[in-house]
Amino acid sequence: MPSTRTCLPVGITAALTTVVLTLPAQAAERPAAARCAYPSEVLDLTDWKLTLPTGEEEDPAEITQPELAGFSAAPWFRAEDGCGAVGFRAAVNGVTTGGSSYPRAELREMTDGGEDEAAWSTTDGTHTLVVREAFTALPAERPWVVGAQVHGGDDDVTVFRLEGSRLYITDGDDRHHHLVTDDYELGTEFEARFVARNGKIKAYYNGGLETTISHDGDTNYFKAGAYTQANCGNSDPCTDGNFGEVRISAIDVNHS
């Protein structure tokens, strides 16, 4: 049976979470009709780097600071009209990293103003990621996209993963570890939160604790964006128009 890619046109109003997440000061001060040239005008990208689904085979484009502060690459990474969010898009025919067969337009946590890659321990201190995001498009045949994750070493530890209308929190290779909702609608904005401490990672959805995962490791870091779980081998058509997409309106990392 033929399948179609599901997407939400830009501009449809998303359902809003009741959880309060502070936006960057510059975003709060903008008039409604404002236009931003760069995603860094919407999100604080100081301690992040970006991987795009473009470039050479197994060598995707990677943008670090200070270049990231003045970088935009529509449609893969762009500030939305009104400066309310940043759109991340990864098509099924996109370039992948050497360690994955799936394309991504995704931020990777850094430190020291973007100079070094973050690597923290789940048993030392408290490490928190808060992302306000919405899935806005899914690829055909395999409508799976990851929107935020805790990564450790060479593999993901836990992620927020949408499969059709079913939103999951994973635990390692168990991609169906915890079902958050089975009726997610594209464009619905929600708050995803990970809190890692004492060898455990707590995952929250719109402020409510959903699951706790045990994980002992010291090479962890956060990621957020659109990590499309499909490629030209399992999703047709093999074109730029078949993609996964996520919009992020706020992101914050705290280590204490």
VMD Tcl script that draws the C-alpha trace (Angstrom):
set ca {
  {0.00 0.00 0.00}
  {1.48 3.39 -0.93}
  {2.26 5.71 1.96}
  {2.53 9.43 2.22}
  {4.74 11.67 4.31}
  {2.88 13.55 6.99}
  {3.77 17.19 7.58}
  {2.32 20.27 9.16}
  {2.46 23.52 7.17}
  {4.35 26.31 8.84}
  {2.07 28.66 10.74}
  {-0.41 26.22 12.26}
  {-0.84 27.03 15.91}
  {0.58 24.37 18.21}
  {-0.88 23.29 21.52}
  {1.06 24.98 24.30}
  {2.45 23.35 27.41}
  {1.58 24.80 30.77}
  {5.15 24.37 31.98}
  {7.04 27.65 32.10}
  {10.41 27.77 30.37}
  {12.23 31.08 30.20}
  {12.93 32.27 26.67}
  {16.10 34.15 25.75}
  {15.74 37.83 26.59}
  {16.09 38.88 22.97}
  {13.17 36.63 21.97}
  {10.89 38.09 24.63}
  {11.58 41.62 23.42}
  {10.88 41.08 19.72}
  {7.74 42.46 18.06}
  {5.37 39.88 16.58}
  {6.36 40.73 12.99}
  {10.11 40.44 13.62}
  {12.30 38.47 11.22}
  {15.54 36.84 12.31}
  {18.43 36.15 9.96}
  {20.02 33.48 12.14}
  {18.81 30.78 14.55}
  {21.20 32.19 17.17}
  {18.83 35.17 17.41}
  {16.15 32.78 18.65}
  {18.11 30.24 20.73}
  {21.27 30.63 22.80}
  {23.69 28.45 20.81}
  {26.84 29.47 22.69}
  {27.60 25.96 23.96}
  {26.45 23.93 20.97}
  {27.69 22.75 17.59}
  {25.52 21.71 14.64}
  {25.56 18.68 12.34}
  {23.66 18.98 9.05}
  {22.48 16.33 6.54}
  {24.67 17.91 3.85}
  {28.29 17.52 2.76}
  {30.32 14.50 1.60}
  {29.43 10.83 2.18}
  {29.91 9.96 5.89}
  {31.33 13.46 6.37}
  {28.35 15.73 7.01}
  {28.71 19.48 7.42}
  {29.54 20.48 10.98}
  {29.24 24.07 12.15}
  {30.99 25.18 15.34}
  {31.34 28.46 17.18}
  {31.97 31.23 16.37}
  {30.63 30.45 12.85}
  {27.40 29.01 14.27}
  {26.45 32.41 15.71}
  {26.02 33.81 12.19}
  {24.92 30.67 10.37}
  {21.67 29.63 8.69}
  {21.00 26.96 6.05}
  {17.38 26.82 4.90}
  {15.52 24.54 4.88}
  {17.72 22.39 7.15}
  {18.40 24.93 9.89}
  {16.58 28.24 9.90}
  {14.81 30.79 12.10}
  {11.07 30.77 11.54}
  {9.16 33.93 10.59}
  {8.37 35.86 13.76}
  {11.54 34.58 15.44}
  {9.50 32.22 17.62}
  {11.39 29.02 16.88}
  {14.15 27.32 14.92}
  {13.33 24.66 12.34}
  {15.52 21.55 11.99}
  {15.03 19.30 8.93}
  {16.73 16.09 7.79}
  {15.68 14.44 4.50}
  {15.96 10.69 3.96}
  {18.58 11.23 1.24}
  {20.75 13.33 3.54}
  {24.41 12.73 4.36}
  {24.96 10.66 7.51}
  {27.77 10.41 10.04}
  {30.09 7.41 9.95}
  {28.42 5.94 13.03}
  {24.82 6.11 11.78}
  {22.79 5.25 8.69}
  {20.29 8.04 9.40}
  {20.51 11.77 8.60}
  {20.29 14.56 11.15}
  {20.04 18.31 11.60}
  {20.98 18.29 15.24}
  {22.74 20.26 17.94}
  {25.46 18.64 20.05}
  {26.32 19.96 23.51}
  {29.67 21.76 23.88}
  {31.50 23.65 26.65}
  {33.67 26.77 27.00}
  {31.74 28.82 24.47}
  {31.65 26.01 21.94}
  {35.36 25.16 22.00}
  {35.22 21.67 23.54}
  {32.83 18.74 23.40}
  {30.86 18.20 26.59}
  {31.33 14.92 28.46}
  {29.78 14.58 31.91}
  {29.13 11.82 34.41}
  {25.72 10.68 35.61}
  {27.25 9.99 39.04}
  {28.85 13.41 39.57}
  {26.58 16.46 39.89}
  {23.21 17.15 38.30}
  {22.81 17.62 34.55}
  {19.59 18.99 33.05}
  {18.31 19.55 29.52}
  {15.00 21.33 28.92}
  {13.69 21.63 25.36}
  {10.40 23.11 24.17}
  {9.77 21.53 20.79}
  {7.26 20.13 18.31}
  {7.55 17.46 15.65}
  {6.25 18.99 12.42}
  {6.99 16.39 9.71}
  {7.67 12.66 9.46}
  {9.19 10.69 6.56}
  {7.10 8.32 4.45}
  {6.91 4.57 5.15}
  {9.05 4.86 8.26}
  {7.60 7.90 10.11}
  {10.15 7.95 12.92}
  {12.07 10.98 14.23}
  {14.12 11.64 17.37}
  {13.78 15.14 18.86}
  {16.05 15.21 21.93}
  {18.47 12.80 23.53}
  {21.09 11.96 26.11}
  {24.04 10.45 24.29}
  {26.85 8.52 25.90}
  {30.11 7.50 24.25}
  {29.25 5.86 20.94}
  {25.50 5.38 21.37}
  {22.36 7.08 22.61}
  {21.29 6.46 26.20}
  {17.69 7.74 26.09}
  {15.71 9.82 23.60}
  {12.29 11.30 22.87}
  {11.24 9.39 19.74}
  {8.08 9.81 17.67}
  {6.78 6.87 15.62}
  {3.69 8.00 13.76}
  {1.39 9.23 16.54}
  {3.17 7.31 19.31}
  {5.72 9.24 21.37}
  {8.23 7.12 23.27}
  {11.10 7.56 25.70}
  {13.75 4.97 24.95}
  {16.24 3.10 27.13}
  {19.32 2.13 25.14}
  {18.29 -0.29 22.38}
  {14.76 -0.59 23.79}
  {13.09 1.99 21.58}
  {9.65 1.31 23.10}
  {10.75 1.47 26.74}
  {8.04 3.95 27.78}
  {5.01 5.20 25.87}
  {4.31 8.85 26.63}
  {1.23 9.16 24.40}
  {-0.30 7.23 21.51}
  {-2.15 10.18 19.95}
  {0.50 12.83 19.39}
  {-0.51 15.31 16.68}
  {2.13 16.97 14.52}
  {2.73 20.56 15.54}
  {1.88 19.99 19.21}
  {4.51 21.75 21.28}
  {5.67 20.09 24.48}
  {8.45 20.33 27.02}
  {10.99 17.50 27.12}
  {13.26 17.37 30.15}
  {16.11 15.07 31.15}
  {17.66 15.24 34.64}
  {20.72 13.05 35.23}
  {22.15 12.46 38.72}
  {23.16 9.61 41.05}
  {23.49 7.14 38.20}
  {19.93 7.69 36.99}
  {18.24 9.77 34.28}
  {14.73 11.02 34.91}
  {12.67 11.92 31.83}
  {9.80 14.41 32.08}
  {7.04 15.36 29.64}
  {5.32 18.71 30.21}
  {6.59 18.74 33.79}
  {5.43 15.25 34.72}
  {7.91 12.45 35.47}
  {7.46 9.70 32.87}
  {10.27 7.24 33.56}
  {13.62 6.78 35.31}
  {16.53 5.06 33.59}
  {19.62 3.65 35.28}
  {22.85 4.66 33.58}
  {26.40 4.86 34.89}
  {28.73 6.66 32.48}
  {31.07 9.63 32.25}
  {31.03 10.47 28.52}
  {27.50 11.83 28.30}
  {26.17 14.88 26.47}
  {22.86 16.30 25.28}
  {21.59 16.55 21.69}
  {18.48 18.18 20.20}
  {17.03 18.74 16.74}
  {15.73 16.44 13.99}
  {17.35 13.01 13.83}
  {15.34 11.26 11.11}
  {15.19 7.48 11.59}
  {14.76 6.69 7.89}
  {16.86 6.67 4.74}
  {16.61 5.86 1.05}
  {16.80 2.14 1.80}
  {13.52 2.10 3.74}
  {11.64 5.26 2.77}
  {10.40 6.37 -0.65}
  {10.69 8.78 -2.39}
  {14.44 9.26 -2.03}
  {14.27 13.06 -2.34}
  {14.75 16.27 -0.37}
  {10.97 16.46 -0.10}
  {10.76 13.35 2.11}
  {11.98 14.42 5.53}
  {11.66 14.56 9.28}
  {11.36 17.96 10.92}
  {11.36 19.43 14.42}
  {10.86 23.03 15.58}
  {12.50 24.19 18.82}
  {11.33 27.37 20.53}
  {13.48 27.17 23.67}
  {16.43 25.13 24.93}
  {18.38 25.26 28.17}
  {21.17 23.19 29.72}
  {22.25 23.37 33.35}
  {25.05 21.59 35.20}
  {25.39 21.83 38.98}
}
mol new
graphics top color blue
foreach p $ca { graphics top sphere $p radius 0.5 }
foreach p [lrange $ca 0 end-1] q [lrange $ca 1 end] { graphics top cylinder $p $q radius 0.2 }
display resetview
